[in-house]
Amino acid sequence: MKGKRQHLLLYFVLGMMTGLVTAAIFQIIYAWLFH
């Protein structure tokens, strides 16, 4: 159970990182479009 919880935490962190990177990319694209 402990290992499973750690895997879930790892996936959660990876998902957060991916979401932040995606948001940053979208912000850059919007900045270019509306410049």
PyMOL Python script that loads the backbone (N, CA, C, O; Angstrom):
from pymol import cmd

cmd.read_pdbstr("""\
ATOM      1  N   MET A   1       0.839  -1.201   0.000  1.00  0.00           N
ATOM      2  CA  MET A   1       0.000   0.000   0.000  1.00  0.00           C
ATOM      3  C   MET A   1       0.876   1.255   0.000  1.00  0.00           C
ATOM      4  O   MET A   1       0.570   2.242  -0.669  1.00  0.00           O
ATOM      5  N   LYS A   2       1.962   1.198   0.758  1.00  0.00           N
ATOM      6  CA  LYS A   2       2.837   2.362   0.831  1.00  0.00           C
ATOM      7  C   LYS A   2       3.415   2.688  -0.550  1.00  0.00           C
ATOM      8  O   LYS A   2       3.475   3.849  -0.956  1.00  0.00           O
ATOM      9  N   GLY A   3       3.845   1.621  -1.272  1.00  0.00           N
ATOM     10  CA  GLY A   3       4.416   1.830  -2.602  1.00  0.00           C
ATOM     11  C   GLY A   3       3.386   2.402  -3.560  1.00  0.00           C
ATOM     12  O   GLY A   3       3.691   3.266  -4.383  1.00  0.00           O
ATOM     13  N   LYS A   4       2.147   1.901  -3.438  1.00  0.00           N
ATOM     14  CA  LYS A   4       1.090   2.378  -4.329  1.00  0.00           C
ATOM     15  C   LYS A   4       0.842   3.868  -4.093  1.00  0.00           C
ATOM     16  O   LYS A   4       0.665   4.637  -5.038  1.00  0.00           O
ATOM     17  N   ARG A   5       0.833   4.259  -2.824  1.00  0.00           N
ATOM     18  CA  ARG A   5       0.590   5.666  -2.502  1.00  0.00           C
ATOM     19  C   ARG A   5       1.708   6.540  -3.073  1.00  0.00           C
ATOM     20  O   ARG A   5       1.449   7.632  -3.580  1.00  0.00           O
ATOM     21  N   GLN A   6       2.948   6.059  -2.991  1.00  0.00           N
ATOM     22  CA  GLN A   6       4.063   6.838  -3.533  1.00  0.00           C
ATOM     23  C   GLN A   6       3.921   6.981  -5.042  1.00  0.00           C
ATOM     24  O   GLN A   6       4.205   8.043  -5.595  1.00  0.00           O
ATOM     25  N   HIS A   7       3.476   5.901  -5.722  1.00  0.00           N
ATOM     26  CA  HIS A   7       3.302   5.975  -7.174  1.00  0.00           C
ATOM     27  C   HIS A   7       2.221   7.004  -7.519  1.00  0.00           C
ATOM     28  O   HIS A   7       2.370   7.772  -8.469  1.00  0.00           O
ATOM     29  N   LEU A   8       1.131   7.013  -6.740  1.00  0.00           N
ATOM     30  CA  LEU A   8       0.065   7.986  -6.992  1.00  0.00           C
ATOM     31  C   LEU A   8       0.597   9.398  -6.810  1.00  0.00           C
ATOM     32  O   LEU A   8       0.282  10.285  -7.603  1.00  0.00           O
ATOM     33  N   LEU A   9       1.405   9.617  -5.767  1.00  0.00           N
ATOM     34  CA  LEU A   9       1.977  10.938  -5.521  1.00  0.00           C
ATOM     35  C   LEU A   9       2.879  11.338  -6.677  1.00  0.00           C
ATOM     36  O   LEU A   9       2.857  12.487  -7.118  1.00  0.00           O
ATOM     37  N   LEU A  10       3.681  10.380  -7.175  1.00  0.00           N
ATOM     38  CA  LEU A  10       4.577  10.665  -8.294  1.00  0.00           C
ATOM     39  C   LEU A  10       3.772  11.069  -9.524  1.00  0.00           C
ATOM     40  O   LEU A  10       4.101  12.047 -10.195  1.00  0.00           O
ATOM     41  N   TYR A  11       2.710  10.306  -9.818  1.00  0.00           N
ATOM     42  CA  TYR A  11       1.877  10.638 -10.984  1.00  0.00           C
ATOM     43  C   TYR A  11       1.217  12.001 -10.800  1.00  0.00           C
ATOM     44  O   TYR A  11       1.090  12.763 -11.758  1.00  0.00           O
ATOM     45  N   PHE A  12       0.796  12.312  -9.572  1.00  0.00           N
ATOM     46  CA  PHE A  12       0.169  13.602  -9.299  1.00  0.00           C
ATOM     47  C   PHE A  12       1.155  14.740  -9.558  1.00  0.00           C
ATOM     48  O   PHE A  12       0.807  15.738 -10.188  1.00  0.00           O
ATOM     49  N   VAL A  13       2.396  14.583  -9.065  1.00  0.00           N
ATOM     50  CA  VAL A  13       3.418  15.613  -9.264  1.00  0.00           C
ATOM     51  C   VAL A  13       3.719  15.766 -10.753  1.00  0.00           C
ATOM     52  O   VAL A  13       3.829  16.882 -11.260  1.00  0.00           O
ATOM     53  N   LEU A  14       3.853  14.625 -11.454  1.00  0.00           N
ATOM     54  CA  LEU A  14       4.131  14.688 -12.892  1.00  0.00           C
ATOM     55  C   LEU A  14       2.987  15.395 -13.616  1.00  0.00           C
ATOM     56  O   LEU A  14       3.227  16.195 -14.520  1.00  0.00           O
ATOM     57  N   GLY A  15       1.757  15.108 -13.228  1.00  0.00           N
ATOM     58  CA  GLY A  15       0.608  15.760 -13.846  1.00  0.00           C
ATOM     59  C   GLY A  15       0.620  17.265 -13.598  1.00  0.00           C
ATOM     60  O   GLY A  15       0.322  18.051 -14.497  1.00  0.00           O
ATOM     61  N   MET A  16       0.967  17.662 -12.374  1.00  0.00           N
ATOM     62  CA  MET A  16       1.037  19.081 -12.053  1.00  0.00           C
ATOM     63  C   MET A  16       2.101  19.769 -12.894  1.00  0.00           C
ATOM     64  O   MET A  16       1.869  20.848 -13.438  1.00  0.00           O
ATOM     65  N   MET A  17       3.282  19.136 -13.000  1.00  0.00           N
ATOM     66  CA  MET A  17       4.374  19.710 -13.787  1.00  0.00           C
ATOM     67  C   MET A  17       3.948  19.856 -15.242  1.00  0.00           C
ATOM     68  O   MET A  17       4.173  20.896 -15.861  1.00  0.00           O
ATOM     69  N   THR A  18       3.324  18.797 -15.789  1.00  0.00           N
ATOM     70  CA  THR A  18       2.875  18.846 -17.182  1.00  0.00           C
ATOM     71  C   THR A  18       1.852  19.964 -17.365  1.00  0.00           C
ATOM     72  O   THR A  18       1.886  20.685 -18.362  1.00  0.00           O
ATOM     73  N   GLY A  19       0.948  20.104 -16.408  1.00  0.00           N
ATOM     74  CA  GLY A  19      -0.059  21.155 -16.488  1.00  0.00           C
ATOM     75  C   GLY A  19       0.576  22.539 -16.456  1.00  0.00           C
ATOM     76  O   GLY A  19       0.167  23.426 -17.206  1.00  0.00           O
ATOM     77  N   LEU A  20       1.572  22.732 -15.595  1.00  0.00           N
ATOM     78  CA  LEU A  20       2.245  24.027 -15.512  1.00  0.00           C
ATOM     79  C   LEU A  20       2.965  24.343 -16.815  1.00  0.00           C
ATOM     80  O   LEU A  20       2.902  25.471 -17.305  1.00  0.00           O
ATOM     81  N   VAL A  21       3.659  23.335 -17.385  1.00  0.00           N
ATOM     82  CA  VAL A  21       4.381  23.541 -18.643  1.00  0.00           C
ATOM     83  C   VAL A  21       3.388  23.880 -19.750  1.00  0.00           C
ATOM     84  O   VAL A  21       3.624  24.789 -20.546  1.00  0.00           O
ATOM     85  N   THR A  22       2.272  23.144 -19.795  1.00  0.00           N
ATOM     86  CA  THR A  22       1.260  23.409 -20.825  1.00  0.00           C
ATOM     87  C   THR A  22       0.701  24.822 -20.672  1.00  0.00           C
ATOM     88  O   THR A  22       0.516  25.522 -21.667  1.00  0.00           O
ATOM     89  N   ALA A  23       0.433  25.243 -19.446  1.00  0.00           N
ATOM     90  CA  ALA A  23      -0.094  26.585 -19.207  1.00  0.00           C
ATOM     91  C   ALA A  23       0.916  27.637 -19.651  1.00  0.00           C
ATOM     92  O   ALA A  23       0.538  28.646 -20.246  1.00  0.00           O
ATOM     93  N   ALA A  24       2.197  27.409 -19.366  1.00  0.00           N
ATOM     94  CA  ALA A  24       3.236  28.356 -19.768  1.00  0.00           C
ATOM     95  C   ALA A  24       3.299  28.458 -21.288  1.00  0.00           C
ATOM     96  O   ALA A  24       3.405  29.555 -21.836  1.00  0.00           O
ATOM     97  N   ILE A  25       3.232  27.307 -21.972  1.00  0.00           N
ATOM     98  CA  ILE A  25       3.276  27.310 -23.437  1.00  0.00           C
ATOM     99  C   ILE A  25       2.082  28.080 -23.988  1.00  0.00           C
ATOM    100  O   ILE A  25       2.236  28.879 -24.912  1.00  0.00           O
ATOM    101  N   PHE A  26       0.887  27.848 -23.429  1.00  0.00           N
ATOM    102  CA  PHE A  26      -0.299  28.557 -23.908  1.00  0.00           C
ATOM    103  C   PHE A  26      -0.164  30.053 -23.662  1.00  0.00           C
ATOM    104  O   PHE A  26      -0.593  30.852 -24.494  1.00  0.00           O
ATOM    105  N   GLN A  27       0.425  30.449 -22.533  1.00  0.00           N
ATOM    106  CA  GLN A  27       0.613  31.873 -22.250  1.00  0.00           C
ATOM    107  C   GLN A  27       1.545  32.493 -23.277  1.00  0.00           C
ATOM    108  O   GLN A  27       1.310  33.612 -23.731  1.00  0.00           O
ATOM    109  N   ILE A  28       2.617  31.769 -23.653  1.00  0.00           N
ATOM    110  CA  ILE A  28       3.556  32.274 -24.657  1.00  0.00           C
ATOM    111  C   ILE A  28       2.845  32.431 -26.000  1.00  0.00           C
ATOM    112  O   ILE A  28       3.012  33.438 -26.687  1.00  0.00           O
ATOM    113  N   ILE A  29       2.044  31.415 -26.369  1.00  0.00           N
ATOM    114  CA  ILE A  29       1.317  31.472 -27.644  1.00  0.00           C
ATOM    115  C   ILE A  29       0.359  32.664 -27.642  1.00  0.00           C
ATOM    116  O   ILE A  29       0.304  33.408 -28.620  1.00  0.00           O
ATOM    117  N   TYR A  30      -0.394  32.854 -26.561  1.00  0.00           N
ATOM    118  CA  TYR A  30      -1.328  33.978 -26.489  1.00  0.00           C
ATOM    119  C   TYR A  30      -0.576  35.306 -26.552  1.00  0.00           C
ATOM    120  O   TYR A  30      -1.033  36.249 -27.199  1.00  0.00           O
ATOM    121  N   ALA A  31       0.573  35.385 -25.883  1.00  0.00           N
ATOM    122  CA  ALA A  31       1.362  36.617 -25.909  1.00  0.00           C
ATOM    123  C   ALA A  31       1.787  36.936 -27.339  1.00  0.00           C
ATOM    124  O   ALA A  31       1.742  38.092 -27.760  1.00  0.00           O
ATOM    125  N   TRP A  32       2.204  35.895 -28.097  1.00  0.00           N
ATOM    126  CA  TRP A  32       2.603  36.105 -29.488  1.00  0.00           C
ATOM    127  C   TRP A  32       1.409  36.538 -30.331  1.00  0.00           C
ATOM    128  O   TRP A  32       1.523  37.438 -31.163  1.00  0.00           O
ATOM    129  N   LEU A  33       0.244  35.885 -30.110  1.00  0.00           N
ATOM    130  CA  LEU A  33      -0.932  36.177 -30.939  1.00  0.00           C
ATOM    131  C   LEU A  33      -1.419  37.605 -30.728  1.00  0.00           C
ATOM    132  O   LEU A  33      -1.783  38.285 -31.687  1.00  0.00           O
ATOM    133  N   PHE A  34      -1.428  38.059 -29.492  1.00  0.00           N
ATOM    134  CA  PHE A  34      -2.015  39.367 -29.188  1.00  0.00           C
ATOM    135  C   PHE A  34      -0.970  40.471 -29.055  1.00  0.00           C
ATOM    136  O   PHE A  34      -1.259  41.539 -28.516  1.00  0.00           O
ATOM    137  N   HIS A  35       0.235  40.219 -29.541  1.00  0.00           N
ATOM    138  CA  HIS A  35       1.267  41.254 -29.456  1.00  0.00           C
ATOM    139  C   HIS A  35       1.067  42.282 -30.545  1.00  0.00           C
ATOM    140  O   HIS A  35       1.837  43.237 -30.641  1.00  0.00           O
TER     141      HIS A  35
END
""", "prot")
cmd.dss("prot")
cmd.show_as("cartoon", "prot")
cmd.util.cbc("prot")
cmd.orient("prot")
